[in-house]
Amino acid sequence: MKLPKKKAKVVLETVATLESDRIIAPEVASAIRANVEPMGFDWRRLARYSFIAALCCIVIALVATFCDEYVIELLNRAWAFIRQFLRMPPIVRSVGVAAASALVIWLGLKRRATHPDKIYSNEAVFTIGAAGFACSIYLFCRSINVVDAHLVLLTSSLLYFFLGLALESKLIWAYGILTVSSALGADVDYGWGCYSLGMNYPLRTVVLGAVLLGGATLAAYAINASLTALKRRVDLLFGVTRVFGLLHLFMSLWILSLWGSDWDYHPAVNFRTDLMWWSLAFGAVAVATVVWGLFKDDSVLRGFGLTFFFIELYTKFFEYFWNGLHKAVFFAILGVSFWLVGRKAEAMWTMKLSRTQSKEPS
């Protein structure tokens, strides 16, 4: 079995570890080593690619030499078609772009069926098709004299969600979440010298994060396992939905703890009270997330909760003590706190390592 050098090294190191831990017999380890052969440099493949590149260069040189006017004429015709297409009514352009996008999606599905291992290039093809559909929606809205950015973004997000679910694409699903977030920010009114949103943008994204987090959790537990296709799609998109929900929730709470929920002019006392309540809410949500992550043994929840809990602590430290303390004392306290956190993290890591070693067979 020929493997690239890096993969062969990983396989051989794994076999050595399993043999030393007495998980596999020495005879089995020797048989695996005998069948693993690191691949050397593939000179034959290099020669083939070099000849293909040489032929391509020769063809390009011949085209550039003898068919220069013909190539220019083709480019002029293509540019003329593009200009004529841009002069068409928006509804015609919308239908044309939608048809082209559908063709790209269809080609992407055929390509994924043939090459399922090429995940990133397949996702790139689907992304081009999804972006084309969003452009088609914009042109359609122009054709009916609707230029509301909020409506265009919201409609595009619904399309992204549909395509992400139908195509089982995490990337397009993530585009849908980001587009919804952008739609919430696009729905604003300008007055009295500042933006008045009813709910300001961070407060809206707190709601969005809670909806994403709750919806992902509810869908993961509520959908019956007998619905195989839907269950597979939900399980595939659960992780990215939950991560974006946690990001929206914690980032918005952090911003609200800094600037509050009312961005209009208000007295300093009310402003401080508002910040205090949002800071307490931020800390409570972070602690609850850590506790829930420990209860469910979920590293993602624990990581988000601990990270943003420490962000909140250090943010308040800078907010309340930057001007009140001498800078030497300020950074001394900051350094000691980081040293204590590092010491505790090192102790936890050592405890985890000792538990792992104690479970290994002797």
Secondary structure, DSSP 8 states (H G I E B T S, - for coil): -EE-HHHHHHHHHHHHHHHHTTSS-HHHHHHHHHH-EE----HHHHHHHHHHHHHHHHHHHHHHHHSHHHHHHHHHHHHHHHHHHHTS-HHHHHHHHHHHHHHHHHHHHHHHHH-TT-HHHHHHHHHHHHHHHHHHHHHHHHHTT---HHHHHHHHHHHHHHHHHHHT-HHHHHHHHHHHHHHHHH--EEETTEEE-SS-HHHHHHHHHHHHHHHHHHHHHHS-TT-HHHHHHHHHHHHHHHHHHHHHHHHHHHHHHHH-S--S---HHHHHHHHHHHHHHHHHHHHHHHHHHHHHT-HHHHHHHHHHHHHHHHHHHHHHHTTTS-HHHHHHHHHHHHHHHHHHHHHHHHHHHHHHHHHS--
